[in-house]
Amino acid sequence: MTVHPRTKELDTVGFGWDELDALGSAMGGVFTAAAFGGTLLILRNERRQRIQGDKDREAERLDNERRQARLVYATLTEPPEDRRWAEPSAGEVFVRVFNHSDAPIWDVKVPIPDREYAPVLIECVGPGDSEIGGVYDMPDDWYLRHVGPGCPSLPDWMPIDVFFVDNSGRRWRRSGRAEPVRLLDGEDLRPPTPDTDTDTDTDTDTDR
């Protein structure tokens, strides 16, 4: 009986052709799975990078939008020059709107506590400029209630809200030196509540 040398060699190591075929198929499956897993990992990393890139671009866009708004703020201030001759009154409250940007801001509104729905209105504040507005009929104890005893005074810490339109037509609200907030179309100062309207009507009828 003749034994083929190759067959004899395979028999010696304990593998036949069937076992080798099965082993080859198994190894092929392993390599295929590994290649598929590697492809999925690459795709997942690419997707993560795209998402992060989109977030970075959106953050950069928002940062660019806020660039001018970050240079606008409002504070309490002293009366304007043309009012300093008058006798000081505790019922007068003045605010100054600063625009440290290189472009004008428009349609400026500064709501003062107790007068949120009748804000100080300033049409425009030029680049690198400031404007003063005030209310002349506030309660005499306004400073005492909102600022503290021994007032009128001008605390830098008191956050004053300012609403304005930047030079690109975007509307913003900024409270003190906090991060400015972009307002959607139609958003602005809240209108008076029905209770406020009712109280106003009642006061008017009483005066009559």
C-alpha positions in Angstrom: 0.0 0.0 0.0 1.3 3.4 -1.0 0.9 6.4 1.3 1.2 9.8 -0.2 3.9 11.8 1.5 1.7 14.8 2.0 -1.2 12.8 3.4 1.3 11.0 5.8 2.5 14.4 7.0 -1.0 15.7 7.7 -1.9 12.5 9.5 1.2 12.9 11.6 0.1 16.4 13.0 -3.4 15.2 13.5 -5.2 17.3 10.9 -7.0 16.2 7.8 -8.3 18.2 4.9 -11.7 18.6 6.4 -10.3 19.9 9.6 -8.1 22.4 7.7 -11.1 23.6 5.7 -13.1 24.2 8.8 -10.2 26.0 10.5 -9.7 28.1 7.4 -13.4 29.0 7.4 -13.3 29.9 11.1 -10.2 32.1 10.7 -11.8 33.8 7.7 -14.8 34.6 9.8 -12.7 36.0 12.6 -10.8 38.2 10.2 -14.0 39.3 8.5 -15.6 40.2 12.0 -12.4 42.0 13.0 -12.4 44.0 9.7 -16.1 44.8 10.2 -15.6 45.9 13.8 -12.6 48.1 12.8 -14.8 49.7 10.1 -17.6 50.4 12.6 -15.0 51.9 15.0 -13.6 54.2 12.3 -17.1 55.3 11.2 -18.1 55.9 14.8 -15.0 58.1 15.4 -15.7 60.0 12.2 -19.3 60.6 13.3 -18.1 61.8 16.7 -15.6 64.1 15.1 -18.3 65.5 12.8 -20.7 66.1 15.7 -17.9 67.8 17.7 -16.9 69.9 14.7 -20.6 71.0 14.3 -20.7 71.9 17.9 -17.5 73.9 17.7 -18.7 75.8 14.7 -22.0 76.5 16.3 -20.2 77.7 19.5 -18.0 79.9 17.4 -21.0 81.3 15.5 -22.8 82.1 18.8 -19.6 83.7 20.2 -19.3 85.9 17.2 -23.0 86.9 17.5 -22.5 87.9 21.2 -19.3 89.8 20.5 -21.1 93.2 20.3 -23.7 92.4 22.9 -21.0 91.6 25.5 -19.8 95.2 25.2 -23.2 96.7 26.1 -24.5 97.1 29.7 -26.5 99.5 31.8 -26.0 100.9 35.4 -27.6 103.4 37.7 -26.0 106.8 37.2 -26.1 110.4 38.4 -28.5 112.9 36.8 -27.5 114.3 33.4 -25.7 117.7 33.2 -28.9 119.5 32.3 -30.7 118.2 35.4 -27.9 118.9 38.0 -29.1 122.4 38.6 -32.4 121.2 39.8 -33.1 120.3 43.5 -32.3 116.5 43.9 -35.3 114.3 44.3 -35.4 110.8 45.8 -38.1 110.0 43.2 -35.7 110.4 40.3 -33.9 107.3 39.0 -31.4 107.6 36.2 -29.6 104.9 34.2 -26.7 105.1 31.8 -26.4 102.6 28.8 -22.8 102.0 27.7 -21.9 100.8 24.3 -18.2 99.9 24.2 -18.4 98.3 20.7 -17.4 99.8 17.4 -21.0 99.8 16.0 -24.2 101.5 17.2 -27.1 99.7 19.1 -30.7 100.5 18.5 -34.2 100.5 20.1 -32.7 100.4 23.7 -35.1 99.7 26.6 -34.1 99.7 30.2 -36.8 98.4 32.6 -36.3 99.9 36.1 -37.6 97.9 39.1 -41.2 98.9 39.9 -41.5 100.3 36.3 -40.7 97.2 34.2 -43.6 97.9 31.8 -42.7 101.5 31.3 -39.0 101.3 30.5 -36.5 104.0 29.8 -36.4 104.4 26.0 -33.3 105.3 24.1 -33.4 105.3 20.3 -29.7 104.8 19.7 -26.3 104.6 21.5 -23.4 105.2 19.2 -20.2 103.2 19.1 -17.9 103.9 22.1 -20.6 106.1 23.5 -23.2 106.1 26.4 -26.6 107.7 26.9 -28.6 108.6 30.0 -32.3 108.1 30.6 -34.4 108.4 33.7 -37.7 108.2 35.4 -38.9 111.2 37.4 -41.9 109.9 39.4 -40.5 106.9 41.3 -41.6 106.4 45.0 -39.4 108.3 47.4 -38.3 105.1 49.1 -37.2 103.4 45.8 -33.5 103.6 46.6 -34.1 102.4 50.2 -36.0 99.3 49.0 -33.9 98.4 45.9 -30.4 99.6 46.8 -30.2 100.0 50.6 -30.1 102.6 53.4 -28.3 105.9 53.0 -29.2 106.3 49.4 -29.5 107.6 46.6 -26.3 105.8 45.7 -24.9 104.2 42.6 -23.9 100.5 43.4 -22.0 98.8 40.6 -23.3 95.4 41.8 -26.9 96.2 41.1 -27.9 94.3 37.9 -29.8 96.5 35.5 -31.4 94.8 32.5 -31.1 96.3 29.1 -32.8 95.3 25.9 -31.4 96.4 22.5 -30.9 95.6 18.9 -27.3 95.1 17.7 -26.0 96.4 14.4 -26.9 93.2 12.7 -30.6 93.4 13.7 -30.4 90.8 16.4 -32.3 91.6 19.7 -30.6 90.9 23.0 -31.2 91.2 26.7 -28.3 91.6 29.2 -28.6 91.7 33.0 -25.7 93.6 34.5 -22.4 92.1 33.2 -23.9 88.6 32.8 -23.7 86.8 29.4 -26.2 88.4 26.9 -29.2 86.4 25.9 -30.4 86.3 22.3 -34.2 87.0 22.0 -36.4 85.3 19.4 -38.5 87.3 17.0 -41.3 89.0 18.9 -39.7 88.5 22.3 -39.2 91.6 24.4 -40.4 93.0 27.7 -43.4 91.0 29.0 -46.7 92.8 28.7 -48.7 93.7 31.8 -50.6 90.8 33.4 -54.5 90.9 33.5 -54.3 91.6 37.2 -52.1 94.6 36.5 -54.6 95.8 34.0 -57.5 95.3 36.4 -55.7 97.2 39.2 -54.9 100.1 36.8 -58.6 100.3 35.7 -59.7 100.3 39.4 -57.2 103.1 40.3 -58.4 105.2 37.3 -62.1 104.8 38.3 -61.3 105.7 41.9 -59.6 108.9 40.8 -62.7 109.9 38.9 
